[in-house]
Amino acid sequence: MGVERTGMLLLDGAWQPGRIVWEDQAITEIEVLPGLDPAARDLFVAPGMIDLHVHGFGGADPLENLGSMARAMARVGTTAFQPTLFPRTPAELGLQARALDGERLRLRPGDGARVLGTHLEGPFVNPRSAGALPVEDLALPGRDALRELLGPAMGDGLGIGTITLAPELPGASDLIAECVALGLRVSIGHSLASGEQAMAAFAAGAQGVTHLFNAMPAFHHRKTGLVGEALLRGGVFAEIIGDLVHVGERAVQLALAARGPASLCLVSDALQGAGTGCDVFHSHGRRHIIQDGAAYYPAGPERDVPQLAGSASSQLDMVRRLTSRGVVGSADALTMATLAPARALGMQDRIGQLKVGLQSDLIVLRGHRLNLVETVVAGRSQ
């Protein structure tokens, strides 16, 4: 016997009144109901959100307690995510990725959010654009360094889905070609790339841009750089952090106008203090403070002002903030958090949409405040 919900369904990027049924792990029926009772129109059913870039959540770090992190994310409407690792030496990072993938395989389906391939944010990024990444753990790109990371089996058993790198560094061109040949998704970020270097990276097979506008030069009208090419290039999926601290309202609207909601991926870039309600937490040997949904290193002897380190918000927090401030409508905001990341990973025929036959990962929200009523992963209420 299937489970049924009636309300406003997010179908093809727009809200439509209707009924959805799922059984076991698949959506089995969708029916549009133009005459839906007005009371039922206060309930909104959308695909589960997919986070391409998240370092921790709910007090959990993926390397310490991946299962706890997955369950915490499901409680706030994210049904699939790429656990994201900070840079380490290539050999150390490879060991971490292998351990993380082993833990992923031990998780039970439907017990928390799905854990997708690991996202490596480095180590092959530009130290002059490292942002909050530890400069001492960065490495020069190259095939030898990549082999050191991937090990003798060249990545088998590591579960790496995405790797962020800076294409302007020496050896990066060969690295991109090798990553693409191995089936790894390359995202450009923490970079000072020129427009020409960005174009060359996309031509070589890079498909993503890591947190657009952050840790890269601002757009210039004569030197478009990575920002300009990310906005212009077809087939590229750009991440954007939607807490309205990392990126301002008008810049979000600019990116949305250029890329469209199905190609602009809303990511949290959350650290493990997110979702805990705390004001201070420690992560990777550093003390962080939380202000207005973002995490900072406090000012101290080595810096005059706090350093923005990541977000302390869930994807749903960001959807609510974007919609309540009138930056974007709820259908577009949720498309950015669902279909866009699914397309970025080539998984849109499995997750990220409400369609018959796709996996039953979805969320149920109520009212204009988008209060979370239910999260469903693989047909199981979380």
N, C-alpha and C positions, 0 to 999 in steps of 0.2 A: 504494500500500500504506500503510495507516494505522499510526500509532504507538500502542502499547498500554501501559497501566500497570494493575497490579492492586494493591489495598490498601484502606485505609479512605478512602472518598470523602466529602467534605463536601457533603451533599445536603440542601437545605431546612433548614439550620442544625444538622444533626446528622451524626455520623460513621456511615456505613454501609459494610459490606464490599462490594466490587464491583470492576468492571472498567470502564475508560474508554478510548475510542479516539478519536484525532483524526487528521485528514488535511488537509494544507495549512493553512488558517487557521480551520477549524471543527471543533467536537466532533461526531463522527459516530455515536457509540454509547456508551451507559451501561447497564451490567447490574449489578443487585444480586445478590450471591452470598452467601447466608447461611452456606454451609459453607466459607467461605474458609479456607485453610490458616493456622494460627496464626502462622507465620513471616511471611506476607504482611501480617498485621495490624499490623506494626511500621512499615509504609510508609503515609504519609498524603498524599493528593492533595487540594488545595484550589484554589479560584480564585486567580489572581494578585491581589496586594494593590494597592489604588488609593489614592494619597495626594493628598488635596485641598489640602494646605497644606505646601509644602516650598520653602525658599529656596535650597537648594544641597545638594550631597552629593558625597562622594568627592573633595573638593578642587575641585570645579567649581561655578561660578556659572552660572545659566541664561543670563545676558546675555553671558557670556564664552565658554562652551563647553557649549551645550545637549546636544550629542551625547554628550560625555563624561559629563555628569550622568545622561543617560538610561541609558547602559550601566552606570554605577556602581550605579544604583538597581536595575536588573534583576539584578545580581549578588547582591543581598540580598533578592530575592523580590518587589519592587514592580514591577508590570508596566504601570502607567499612573499618571500624576501630573499635577497642575496646578502648573506652575512659578509661584512666588509672588513678586511684586515688592514691594519696600519703597516707601513713599510718595516721590514727587517732585512738583514742580509739575504741574498737569494737563497742560500742553503737553509737558513732558519725559516724563511717564509714558506719554503717548500714543505718542511716538516710540519709547520702549523697547518698548512692547507690539507695535508694528508690526514692529520689528526682530526681536523674539523669534518672532513668528508666521511671519515669512519664513524664519527658521532652522528652525522646526518643519517647514515644508513641504518643506525640503530633506533632511530625514532619511529614511532608507530604512525602510519598514515591517519590523518584526521585528529591527531593529538597536538593541537596548536597549528600555527601557520606552516605552510609547506616551506621547506628549506631548499632553495634553488642553488645553482652553482655559486661558488665563492667569488666575491669581487675583491681583487687585489688593488688597493689604491697605492700604487708604487710597487717596487722601490725605484722604478726607472722614470722618475719625474725630475723636474728642474729645481735644484735647491734654491734658486733665486725666486721661485714662485711656490715654495713649499707650504706657505700658510701655516697651519697648525701641525703639519706633519713633521716628525723629528728628522732634521737634516742629517744627523749623524748616521741614520739608518738607510739613507738613499744610496743607490748604486748606479754606475754608468751602464747604459743599455748595451746589448750585444748578444750575439748568439751563444757565446760561451757562458755569459751570466744567465741567460735563459735556460740553458741546459743544466746549469747548477741548480736553478730553482725547480725545474721540472723533474730532475733526476733521470736515472738511466732509462726509465720507461717512457720518458718524454711526456709526462703529465698524466698517464693512466693512473687512476686511483686517487688523483688529487682533487677532482671535482671542481676545477677552476672554470668559471663561466665568463668573467670579464676581467680585464687587466687595464688599469689606467696608466698611461705613459705620456711623455712629452716628446713630440716628434722632432723638435729642433735639436735634440741632443745628439752628439756623435754616435753613430751606430744604431740609431733608432729606426732608420729606414729598413735595415735588414731585420731588426727585431719585429717590426710590424708585419713584414712579409712572412716571417717564420711563425708568428702567432696565428695569423690568418690561415696559413697552411695546416696548422695543427687544430684548427677549429675553435680557437679562442676568440672571443669578442673583444675588440680593442676599442677603448674609449680614450679620447684625448683630454688631458686635464693637468692641472698644476704645471702650467706651460706658459712660455713666452713666445709661442710660435707666431710667425708672421702669417698673413693670409695665404701666401704661396706655400709655406710649409704645411699649413693646415690642409690646403687643397691636395697637396701631394700625399698626405697621410690618408685622407678620405679615398683618393684614387687607388691607394695601395690596399684598401680594405677596411680601414677604421670605420666604425659605424656609429660611435657614440661620442658625446661630449660630457665630461664629468662636471657637475654643478656649474652650469652656465653662469657667467659673469664673475664667479668667485675663483680666486687664485689664477687669474689670467688678466692681461692688460684690458683696459676699457676700450670700447669701440672708438675709432678715430675716422673721420670722414675721408681721409686720404690713405689711411692704412687700416684696412678693415680688420686684420688680425683674426684670431680664432673666434672671437665673438661674432664678427660679421659673417664669416664662412659658416659658422654653426647655424646662423639664422637663414642663410641662403641655400645651403646645400640640400638637395633632395635626397631622401633615403637615410638621412642622419637623424638620430634620436638624441636630443639634448635633455639632460637632467636639469631640474631647477628646484632649489630648496624654497619651499613655500611658506616659511614662517614670517615673511615680510620684515625680517631682520637682516638676513643674508642678502636679500634682493628686494628693492623697493617696489611699490605698487605699480608704478608706470613702467618699470622695466619688465615686470611680469607680463603686463598687458602688451608691451612691445613684442616680447618673445612669443606670446600666444598668437598675436596677429600675424607674425612671420611664419611660425611653424604649424599652428593649428593644434587643437587639444589632443589629437591622436598621434602627434609626433613630439610632444613636449611632456617629459616624464616627471611627475611630481615625486620627489624623493625626500626622505626625512633627514638623512645624514645625522641621525640621532646617535648620541652617546649613551652609555649604560645608565646614566642618571635620569634619562627621559622616562616619563611614566611612573615615577616614584613619588612625586610630590615634594621632593627634597629641594633645598636651596643650595646645598653644597655636596659635592661627591668627589671621589678620587678615581681616576682612570689613567692607566698607563704611566703611573708614577707621578701624576700631576693632580693638583687640586683644581677643581672647577667650581665656578659659581653659576647659578642659573638666574637669568633675568629676561623677562618678557618672552619666554619660550625658547631662548637660545642659551648655549653654554659658553663660558669664557674662562680663560686663564686670568686670574687676578693680576692687577698691576703689582709691580714689585721692583727689586733692585735692577733687574735686567730690562724692564720695559716701563714706560711712563703711563700707558693706558692699558686696560684689559684687552686681551687677544681673543677675538672670536674663534672658537674652536670647533663648533658643530651645533646641532640643534638639540633642544630638550623637548621636542614636540613629536607627536605621532603624525602620520599622514592625515588621519581624520581631524586632528587639531588644525592642521594646515588648511584642509578643505573648508572647515568652519570659519577660519580667519579670513581666507580669501573671499568667501561668499558673504560673510557678515559685513565686510568693509566695501562690498560692491566691486571688487577687483574683477571677479569672474562669476558667472552663474554656476549653480550647483551641478548641472549636467556636464559642463565643460571641466569643472574642477575634478569631478569624479572620473571623467574620461581620462584626464591627465594621470590619475592615480591607478587606472585599471587597464584600459585598452592600450594606451601608449606604451607602458612598460612591457606588456605582453607582446606587442609588436616588436619592440626593441630586442627582445630575446627570441623572436620567432616562435612564440608560444601562443599566438592568438587563436589557434584552432583547438586549444586545450583550456585556457583560462583567460580571464580579462574581459569576457563578454557574456551576456545572457543570451544563449542560443541553445536550441535543442541539440543534445549530444555532447555538449561541452561539460567539463567537470563542474560539479555543484559546489563551487566556492562563491559565496555571495554574502552580502550584508543587508540588514533590514534597518532602516532609519525612520524616525518619526518627527514630523513637524518641520518648521522652517529653521529650527536650531539644529536639525539633523542629529537628534539624540539616537545613540546606538541601541537598538532593541535586541538584535541577534547577529551573531557571526556564524556562518556555516562553512566548514572546510570538509571537502570530500563527503558531503551529505550529512555531516555530524555537527550539531549545534555545540559551540564552544563554551 
